[in-house]
């Protein structure tokens, strides 16, 4: 059984966010087996695919080292990249049936475009302990699936050295505990509009390098703030980071990015 490691939201190796993608199954393996493999891989996500009668449609599930999650952008991008470039699925649209509904991915220039549900955030009041956990005072706090802390400037986002243990206990009005986006307007003259980071100790990932699901929240938030549907983001995980473009269309958000295969491996086990 083959497995690939793909750097997603990256135009070159060793950038973006690594995801492991396992060769498609004819039936789902045992949940415990998938969780054990994800823990063994020790990447933010391992993606598992299920064949259907339609060669352009697959079941898709995502596991962090700690648990199964409802939505993952970079491992969806990695899955589409593997199917198209490694397994010859063709460049036409692929549909993935997931716990967040059908997700569509298609080629777009040198990269890919993913059609995801928008996660519209709402403005909230201060969250007790958030400033202390981050080591910086948010100027705004929003909530959707994750908390969103807006900081004063891009330098403050880059300089963060948060208390991960303290972050893991925070939730506020967000749906998921211990998962916090931090963002700010990019500097004048930068090639992007927004700088951000994502800390997710609540699902076993201290900091994620490039996060599609976070930008399902940030895309609509900044489309409204900037007065235009298209927004360019740079997630500035130290030493890696990734570039993500969003286009908000009503209750959907298009996520655009590139991907690179860095490892092809063979698993010496079966479910």
Beta strands, then each sheet from edge to edge (+ up, - down):
strand 1: 2-8
strand 2: 17-22
strand 3: 45-51
strand 4: 57-63
strand 5: 68-69
strand 6: 94-98
strand 7: 101-108
strand 8: 111-117
strand 9: 122-124
strand 10: 140-143
strand 11: 147-150
strand 12: 180-185
strand 13: 194-200
strand 14: 205-208
strand 15: 230-235
strand 16: 242-249
strand 17: 252-257
strand 18: 259-266
sheet 1: 5+ 4- 3+ 2+ 1- 18+
sheet 2: 5+ 4- 6- 7+ 8- 17+ 16- 15+ 13+ 12- 11- 10+ 9-
sheet 3: 5+ 4- 6- 7+ 8- 17+ 16- 15+ 13+ 14-
end
